[in-house]
Amino acid sequence: MYSQDKIIEVAKVLKPHGLHGEIKLEPYTFDNLFWKKVKTLTISNTLYSVKSTRLYKDFVYVLLEEVSTCEQADLLRNMQVFANKAELNVSRDEYLISDLEACVVVDEKDNILGYVDSVEKYGSADIINILIGGGLHSFPFLEKVIKDVDVAQKKVVVYKDKFDEVLV
């Protein structure tokens, strides 16, 4: 098992696929290189060895060493899948959703607006929940709102006028 700060949620188990324990995943990353090189996955606090992976359309199909039947695979249905963060292929100009947590949210003039509490994944746009003066507020993660993300500085810069329009 990985330590909590070194794992990241990468998918959700949708259902078993076939008779030999393969599982169909809804991936949260479409990095083909990651899915081809991942060696282990954690599901429900259990570390699994990846036997094989394949991508088809918007899904990832994984065969795990420890799962060999459809019935075993079905026990994993709807569970979250975690991987070692070090196995993700993140370039310098990319970041992960988990990297945004605890970032300060500032406007273009570097005025502090709040702190990222969490990020919710939705189809059309991710939602950033921020703490402002003790209250929790939300705004969509959209290019017209976000000017820059600096993971090294733990800072999310927003366009203040657009931020004010969409903040709830």
Backbone torsions as a table, in degrees:
resi	resn	phi	psi	omega
1	MET	NA	141.6	178.7
2	TYR	-82.5	158.5	170.9
3	SER	-73.5	150.6	-173.4
4	GLN	-54.9	-34.6	-176.5
5	ASP	-79.0	-5.6	-178.3
6	LYS	-112.6	7.5	176.7
7	ILE	-114.8	156.2	-179.7
8	ILE	-141.9	143.3	178.9
9	GLU	-72.3	124.8	-175.2
10	VAL	-119.7	-13.9	-176.8
11	ALA	-169.8	174.5	172.9
12	LYS	-129.0	136.5	176.2
13	VAL	-74.4	124.3	177.8
14	LEU	-88.9	-54.0	-177.5
15	LYS	-170.0	168.6	173.7
16	PRO	-69.9	156.6	177.0
17	HIS	-135.8	112.9	180.0
18	GLY	84.3	-173.9	-173.3
19	LEU	-95.3	-11.5	-170.9
20	HIS	-104.9	19.4	173.1
21	GLY	90.6	6.8	176.8
22	GLU	-66.8	143.9	178.5
23	ILE	-118.4	144.6	177.3
24	LYS	-96.6	126.0	-178.3
25	LEU	-112.3	146.0	166.5
26	GLU	-95.2	105.6	-174.8
27	PRO	-78.2	146.6	173.8
28	TYR	-98.5	-5.2	174.1
29	THR	-132.5	137.4	179.0
30	PHE	-107.1	27.6	178.7
31	ASP	-77.2	100.4	-177.8
32	ASN	-58.4	-37.2	-179.9
33	LEU	-62.0	-41.8	177.7
34	PHE	-59.7	-50.5	-176.0
35	TRP	-65.3	-27.1	178.1
36	LYS	-79.0	-27.6	-175.4
37	LYS	-105.6	-8.4	-178.1
38	VAL	-61.6	133.2	-176.4
39	LYS	-106.1	-28.6	-179.3
40	THR	-140.7	152.3	175.1
41	LEU	-136.5	148.2	176.5
42	THR	-110.8	127.1	177.4
43	ILE	-132.2	124.5	179.6
44	SER	52.0	49.7	177.7
45	ASN	61.6	17.6	176.9
46	THR	-116.5	131.3	179.1
47	LEU	-86.6	126.1	180.0
48	TYR	-115.3	144.2	174.2
49	SER	-90.8	131.6	-178.8
50	VAL	-84.6	121.8	179.3
51	LYS	-86.3	-44.5	177.8
52	SER	-159.3	155.5	174.6
53	THR	-136.5	150.7	173.5
54	ARG	-148.8	148.0	179.7
55	LEU	-109.3	138.1	175.8
56	TYR	-146.0	120.6	-175.7
57	LYS	54.8	-123.9	-177.3
58	ASP	-98.9	18.5	-174.7
59	PHE	-125.7	159.9	176.1
60	VAL	-119.6	134.0	178.1
61	TYR	-111.9	126.3	-173.9
62	VAL	-125.3	135.8	172.0
63	LEU	-110.0	123.1	-177.6
64	LEU	-103.2	141.7	179.8
65	GLU	-55.5	-40.0	-172.7
66	GLU	-85.5	-2.6	-178.4
67	VAL	-121.5	116.7	-175.1
68	SER	-125.6	0.6	179.1
69	THR	-131.8	160.5	176.8
70	CYS	-62.5	-36.6	-179.5
71	GLU	-65.6	-42.0	177.4
72	GLN	-64.7	-41.7	179.4
73	ALA	-64.4	-36.2	-178.6
74	ASP	-64.8	-27.0	177.5
75	LEU	-66.8	-17.3	-179.6
76	LEU	-93.2	-4.9	-177.1
77	ARG	-51.3	135.1	177.0
78	ASN	67.0	10.9	178.6
79	MET	-89.2	153.3	178.3
80	GLN	-81.4	146.7	-177.6
81	VAL	-115.1	130.9	-178.6
82	PHE	-120.1	152.1	178.5
83	ALA	-136.8	163.6	176.2
84	ASN	-67.7	124.1	-177.9
85	LYS	-57.8	-32.1	-179.0
86	ALA	-65.0	-22.1	-179.5
87	GLU	-81.4	-14.4	178.8
88	LEU	-74.2	140.0	-178.7
89	ASN	-95.0	82.2	-177.2
90	VAL	-104.4	121.5	179.4
91	SER	-82.0	172.9	-176.9
92	ARG	-59.6	-33.5	-177.2
93	ASP	-93.6	10.9	177.4
94	GLU	-115.3	163.4	177.1
95	TYR	-151.6	165.0	-180.0
96	LEU	-104.4	157.1	178.1
97	ILE	-55.8	-40.7	-179.5
98	SER	-63.1	-24.8	177.8
99	ASP	-68.4	-21.8	-178.3
100	LEU	-78.6	-25.2	-177.4
101	GLU	-62.3	134.5	-178.4
102	ALA	74.6	9.2	173.8
103	CYS	-75.1	150.6	173.0
104	VAL	-84.8	141.2	176.1
105	VAL	-103.6	123.6	-177.9
106	VAL	-129.0	160.9	173.7
107	ASP	-90.6	-175.9	-176.8
108	GLU	-62.1	-23.5	-179.5
109	LYS	-95.2	11.9	177.7
110	ASP	70.0	22.0	174.6
111	ASN	-79.3	130.5	-178.7
112	ILE	-73.1	127.2	179.3
113	LEU	-105.2	-26.7	-178.9
114	GLY	168.7	-170.6	-178.5
115	TYR	-131.1	136.2	-179.0
116	VAL	-66.5	125.2	178.0
117	ASP	-96.0	-44.4	-178.1
118	SER	-164.1	169.4	177.0
119	VAL	-131.3	129.3	177.8
120	GLU	-104.8	137.1	-178.2
121	LYS	-92.9	121.9	176.1
122	TYR	-128.6	162.0	-177.8
123	GLY	-62.5	-49.7	-174.5
124	SER	-79.5	-38.7	178.7
125	ALA	-162.0	141.6	174.1
126	ASP	-69.9	151.3	179.9
127	ILE	-112.3	127.3	177.4
128	ILE	-97.2	123.2	175.9
129	ASN	-97.7	125.9	-178.5
130	ILE	-125.9	149.8	175.6
131	LEU	-91.4	123.0	177.3
132	ILE	-129.0	114.0	178.0
133	GLY	54.2	38.0	177.9
134	GLY	88.0	-10.8	178.7
135	GLY	-105.6	153.7	179.4
136	LEU	-97.7	126.0	179.2
137	HIS	-128.4	165.5	-175.8
138	SER	-135.6	152.5	171.7
139	PHE	-151.7	152.7	-178.4
140	PRO	-76.9	145.4	177.4
141	PHE	-85.0	89.8	-177.8
142	LEU	-128.6	149.6	179.6
143	GLU	-58.7	-32.8	-179.0
144	LYS	-72.9	-14.2	179.0
145	VAL	-103.8	-40.9	-176.2
146	ILE	-90.6	121.2	176.6
147	LYS	-86.3	-42.8	-176.0
148	ASP	-160.5	150.6	172.0
149	VAL	-125.2	122.5	179.1
150	ASP	-118.9	94.7	-176.4
151	VAL	-63.7	-39.1	-178.8
152	ALA	-61.2	-38.7	179.4
153	GLN	-89.7	-3.0	-177.2
154	LYS	55.3	51.8	-174.4
155	LYS	-136.7	134.4	172.1
156	VAL	-114.9	119.7	-179.6
157	VAL	-100.6	128.4	-179.9
158	VAL	-116.9	156.8	170.9
159	TYR	-79.8	114.0	-171.7
160	LYS	-56.6	-44.1	-178.0
161	ASP	-63.5	-43.7	178.8
162	LYS	-69.9	-38.9	177.2
163	PHE	-57.3	-47.4	-179.8
164	ASP	-62.3	-34.0	-179.4
165	GLU	-67.7	-35.9	-171.3
166	VAL	-105.2	-8.7	-177.4
167	LEU	-66.1	131.1	176.0
168	VAL	-127.7	NA	NA
